[in-house]
Amino acid sequence: MPVNPMDVMRMALDREHAAVRDYTEYAKTAKEKAIREMFLFLAGEEKKHVKLLQDEIDREVNREM
């Protein structure tokens, strides 16, 4: 269990990376165009979350230096 905010952000970042990977894989296997597009959209949204979390982690790391 995470014990501090940085651990929580890193855990969340790992989950977001997994979501990007999973949605991208689902898109590759989707037979219907609408379903494929939905999964690609969701992967794109998760990529935004990855960027937000990574930027915040980077700020925290730089602040600690």
C-alpha positions as semicolon CSV with decimal commas, in nm:
position;residue;x (nm);y (nm);z (nm)
1;M;0,000;0,000;0,000
2;P;0,140;0,342;-0,094
3;V;0,256;0,546;0,201
4;N;0,314;0,887;0,047
5;P;0,182;1,102;-0,238
6;M;0,477;1,021;-0,467
7;D;0,410;0,649;-0,429
8;V;0,044;0,709;-0,514
9;M;0,137;0,906;-0,826
10;R;0,381;0,636;-0,940
11;M;0,119;0,367;-0,884
12;A;-0,134;0,571;-1,081
13;L;0,120;0,623;-1,359
14;D;0,175;0,248;-1,384
15;R;-0,200;0,192;-1,410
16;E;-0,236;0,458;-1,678
17;H;0,044;0,298;-1,882
18;A;-0,134;-0,037;-1,851
19;A;-0,460;0,120;-1,965
20;V;-0,292;0,271;-2,273
21;R;-0,142;-0,067;-2,357
22;D;-0,470;-0,252;-2,302
23;Y;-0,689;-0,011;-2,498
24;T;-0,438;-0,012;-2,784
25;E;-0,442;-0,392;-2,793
26;Y;-0,822;-0,399;-2,781
27;A;-0,830;-0,157;-3,075
28;K;-0,605;-0,388;-3,275
29;T;-0,841;-0,680;-3,227
30;A;-1,171;-0,494;-3,269
31;K;-1,355;-0,599;-3,581
32;E;-1,598;-0,309;-3,588
33;K;-1,464;0,032;-3,685
34;A;-1,670;0,214;-3,418
35;I;-1,535;-0,012;-3,143
36;R;-1,177;0,027;-3,270
37;E;-1,216;0,406;-3,276
38;M;-1,359;0,405;-2,923
39;F;-1,060;0,210;-2,789
40;L;-0,818;0,438;-2,972
41;F;-0,996;0,739;-2,823
42;L;-0,972;0,587;-2,475
43;A;-0,601;0,513;-2,526
44;G;-0,552;0,876;-2,623
45;E;-0,728;0,993;-2,308
46;E;-0,510;0,768;-2,096
47;K;-0,199;0,910;-2,267
48;K;-0,310;1,254;-2,146
49;H;-0,329;1,117;-1,793
50;V;0,019;0,968;-1,831
51;K;0,155;1,308;-1,930
52;L;-0,016;1,486;-1,641
53;L;0,113;1,236;-1,387
54;Q;0,463;1,226;-1,533
55;D;0,483;1,606;-1,535
56;E;0,376;1,618;-1,171
57;I;0,625;1,348;-1,071
58;D;0,902;1,534;-1,255
59;R;0,810;1,858;-1,074
60;E;0,819;1,683;-0,739
61;V;1,154;1,519;-0,812
62;N;1,305;1,850;-0,925
63;R;1,166;2,023;-0,617
64;E;1,338;1,767;-0,392
65;M;1,679;1,830;-0,552
